[in-house]
Amino acid sequence: MYNEYARGSHTSRKTLLPMSFFASAARFLGAASLATIILGGFGKVQAVDFVTVEKNGTKTELEGRIEVEAQDGGVLLLTRDGVLWPLPKEEIASRRKDDKPFKPFTKDELAKKLINDLPGFKVHQTKHYVFCYNTSPGYAAWVGGLYERLHGAFYNYWKQLKVDLHEPEFPLIALVFENQESYAQYSRKELGDATKSIIGYYSLQSNQVNMYDLTGVEELRIKGDRNSAARINAILSQPGAERTVATIIHEATHQLAYNSGLEARFADNPFWVSEGIAIYFEAPDLQSAKGWKKIGGVNRVNLFNFRKLLRERPETSLTTLLSDDKRFRDPATASDAYAEAWALNYFLLRTREAKYIDYVKELAKQPQLVEEGAEFRLAMFKKHFGDLTTLDTEFLRYMRSVQ
C-alpha cells in the first residue's frame, strides 16, 4: 500500500500505481536515501518550515513541518492541511523557519480552503470530519453519519485489544462528488483510466478520501425526498449496493489507520496487513443504527474467493503474500491476494490475538521512506508467529472450518 499515493477500491481488483512511492522517494532522496534524518512526528512541537518550490518557472511557498530530510537536501514536507509533499532538492528554491509552532488547520480553516479550491462545493462538518460535496446535502449527511459510526467503532475495537491509538492530528477530509463523471475528472490525475472502475479511494499523499454519490441512477426508481436518510438507505440497502458501500468504508478505514498511529503514511507497511484490516472492517449493516452487526464478522465475498484459491493454492502462497506486494498489483492475482489477506488477518486475530497486536505495534514504528525488503518482512513475521510451514497448516485447517 505504501508504494503508491492512491489506494484504490479493493472491489475493482486493481492496485493502482499512478506514482510509485519508493520510485519518487528515490528521486528526491537519491544516493542519500539510506542516511535520511527523521525529523517530524505526531505530538512533537516543532517550528514551522517554509519551503519555496520552483516548477516550470513558477514559485510556490509551502508552509508545514519537515518529516524527513535527506543529506542532499531533499525533504518530505507535511503541510497544515495534512498533505505530504516529497520535494526533490532541485525543486527547492529556498527554505526558512519561523518561531511559531506548527499547527494543523482547524476544521473551519480547512473548510474555507476546500471551498476556495473547489468552486461550487459546500461543506458538511461532523465531529471528526470535513465533507466537501457538490451532491445533495442529505447524501453528504448520510455519509457523515456512516463515517462517524465507523470512527467510533474503529477506536473502540482497538481499545478493547489494548492498542493505544491517538486522535488524528488533522481533521479528516472526504470529497463527495455528485456523479462519476465529476469524480473521474478530479481523480484522473491520481488514478488515470482506473477512474472508470474505482468508486472511491484514500490518497496517501493528500490524506483524503475521494468518492461520488453512490445512489446514482437508482435514486430515480425510488420516489421521495432526495435528502431523506430513509430514501438513501432504501437505495443503498439493496443487495447489489452492499459492495459499493463496503468500498467507501474500506477506504475510510485506511484513512483512520493512517491517522491514528495504527499505520504510518509512506512507511513500508505490508499490503496484506493494511488491506486485510480494511476488509475486516468494511462490511456494513445499513439496517442497524450502529452501521454494523459485528466488526470482524465473516466477509462472505472474500471467504468465497479464498475458497476458490484453495483449489489450486501454491505451496508458496503464504510466503509470497508476506514477502512483497506484487500479487496485489497484478490484476491476474489481486483478487486472490485480497482474499488471502483478509483470511490471514481473520485467522491471526482469532487464534493469536496477542501476537498479532505485538506485530502490528512493531510495524507502526517503521520509519518513513525506508523500504525494508522481503527478507526483513519475513523475519519480522516469523519473530512473532514462528515457523511458516506450521502456521500455514493451521491457517488452512482453521479457514476450511469457517462458515
Summary of the structure (lengths in Angstrom):
residues: 403
radius of gyration: 21.2
end to end distance: 29.2
largest distance: 62.6
contacts: 1290
relative contact order: 0.12
helix: 49%
strand: 18%
